[in-house]
Amino acid sequence: MELFHAAQAVDLRRRTSPHLVLGRATRAIYEAYRKAVPFLDKDRNLSIEIERSHDFLLAWNSRYLSQECGRLFNLPLTYLPSAHNIPSNQGA
């Protein structure tokens, strides 16, 4: 839920500060997250967004851990098991 709220805060802040700059890592997770979970523009049941947020974090953590293990053990990414796909809100 904190990622959901943080992404909402970024979107709302950009309405009044369109030139808001996010850090490199923050921008990467924000942009990937917004592909999976869209901006909440009206009050509604959040079950789908909560599930997508959960799935996103599982996929993001899996990908991050795979990359870190690859760096730690000096393995090419092609050697590592593939991470889960980050869910998309397309077609929903």
C-alpha positions in Angstrom: 0.0 0.0 0.0 2.9 2.4 0.6 4.1 2.1 -3.0 0.5 2.7 -4.2 0.3 5.8 -2.0 3.7 7.1 -3.0 2.9 6.8 -6.7 -0.4 8.6 -6.1 1.5 11.3 -4.3 4.0 11.7 -7.2 1.2 12.0 -9.7 -0.7 14.6 -7.6 2.4 16.6 -6.9 3.2 16.7 -10.6 -0.1 18.5 -11.2 1.3 21.5 -9.3 5.0 20.9 -10.0 5.2 19.4 -13.5 9.0 19.6 -13.5 9.3 17.4 -10.4 12.4 15.3 -10.8 12.6 11.8 -9.3 15.9 10.0 -8.5 17.1 7.4 -11.0 16.0 4.4 -8.9 12.8 6.0 -7.8 11.9 6.9 -11.3 12.6 3.4 -12.5 10.3 1.7 -10.0 7.7 4.5 -10.4 7.5 4.1 -14.1 7.4 0.3 -14.0 4.8 0.4 -11.3 2.6 2.8 -13.2 2.6 0.3 -16.2 1.0 -2.2 -13.8 -1.1 0.0 -11.6 -2.7 3.1 -13.1 -3.4 6.4 -11.3 -6.5 6.3 -9.1 -8.6 9.1 -10.7 -11.8 8.3 -8.8 -13.0 6.5 -5.7 -13.6 2.8 -6.4 -13.0 -0.7 -5.1 -9.2 -1.1 -4.9 -9.1 -4.9 -4.9 -7.6 -5.1 -8.4 -5.0 -2.4 -7.7 -4.0 -4.1 -4.4 -3.6 -7.4 -6.2 -1.6 -5.8 -9.0 0.6 -4.0 -6.5 1.3 -7.3 -4.7 2.2 -9.0 -8.0 4.3 -6.1 -9.1 6.4 -6.2 -5.9 6.9 -10.0 -6.2 8.1 -9.6 -9.7 10.2 -6.5 -9.0 11.9 -8.2 -6.0 12.5 -11.4 -8.0 14.1 -9.4 -10.8 16.2 -7.3 -8.4 17.4 -10.4 -6.5 18.3 -12.1 -9.7 20.4 -9.1 -10.8 22.1 -8.8 -7.5 23.0 -12.5 -7.3 24.3 -12.2 -10.8 26.6 -9.3 -9.8 27.6 -11.0 -6.6 28.6 -14.3 -8.3 29.6 -12.6 -11.6 27.0 -14.5 -13.6 25.6 -13.3 -16.8 21.9 -12.5 -16.6 21.2 -15.2 -19.3 22.4 -17.8 -16.8 20.0 -16.7 -14.1 16.4 -18.1 -13.9 14.0 -15.6 -15.5 12.0 -13.5 -13.1 8.3 -13.2 -13.1 6.9 -10.8 -15.7 5.8 -7.5 -14.2 2.0 -7.5 -14.6 0.4 -5.0 -17.0 -2.9 -3.3 -16.7 -3.4 -3.5 -20.5 -6.5 -5.4 -21.4 -8.0 -4.8 -18.0 
